[in-house]
């Protein structure tokens, strides 16, 4: 079974792609950014379950793919 991930690592990853912590509701840390979906991460004892860490990785991968597509379209339009 995968081990939990430190919340600081997950937060740093999200902030690296433009998300910011907007509020904390009980154990749920809510991140948002313009043009992006809200991301809710439950944190217990400063740890995040592997499932949520994988979800964050998917969000970041999709964001990078979207950015590369926009960059390619901009270069083709020149």
C-alpha positions in Angstrom: 0.0 0.0 0.0 1.4 3.5 -0.9 2.4 5.6 2.0 0.9 9.1 2.8 2.5 12.2 1.3 3.5 15.3 3.3 1.0 18.2 2.9 3.9 20.6 2.4 4.9 18.8 -0.8 1.4 18.7 -2.2 0.9 22.4 -1.4 4.2 23.3 -3.1 3.2 21.4 -6.2 -0.2 23.2 -6.4 1.3 26.6 -5.7 3.9 25.9 -8.4 1.1 25.9 -11.1 -0.7 28.9 -9.8 -3.1 27.6 -7.1 -3.3 29.4 -3.8 -4.8 28.3 -0.5 -8.1 30.2 -0.2 -9.6 28.6 3.0 -9.4 25.8 5.4 -12.7 24.1 6.4 -12.1 21.6 9.2 -9.4 19.2 7.8 -10.0 20.3 4.1 -7.6 22.7 2.6 -9.3 24.4 -0.4 -7.1 25.7 -3.3 -8.2 27.9 -6.2 -6.8 29.7 -9.2 -8.3 31.8 -12.0 -9.5 29.5 -14.7 -9.0 26.4 -12.7 -11.2 24.1 -10.7 -11.4 24.2 -6.9 -9.2 21.6 -5.3 -10.0 20.2 -1.9 -7.3 18.3 0.0 -8.1 16.6 3.3 -5.1 16.8 5.6 -4.7 14.7 8.8 -1.6 14.9 10.9 0.1 16.9 8.2 -0.3 14.0 5.8 -2.3 13.5 2.6 -3.6 10.2 1.4 -1.9 8.9 -1.8 -5.2 9.1 -3.7 -5.3 12.9 -3.3 -1.6 13.2 -4.2 -2.3 11.3 -7.4 -5.2 13.6 -8.2 -3.0 16.6 -7.7 -0.4 15.0 -10.1 -3.2 14.5 -12.7 -4.2 18.2 -12.4 -0.7 19.3 -12.8 -0.1 17.0 -15.8 -3.3 18.3 -17.5 -2.3 21.8 -16.8 1.1 21.3 -18.4 -0.5 19.6 -21.5 -2.9 22.5 -21.8 0.0 25.0 -21.6 2.0 23.1 -24.2 -1.0 23.0 -26.6 -1.5 26.8 -26.2 2.2 27.4 -26.8 2.1 25.3 -29.9 -1.0 27.0 -31.2 0.6 30.4 -30.6 3.8 29.4 -32.5 1.8 28.1 -35.4 -0.2 31.3 -35.6 2.9 33.4 -36.1 
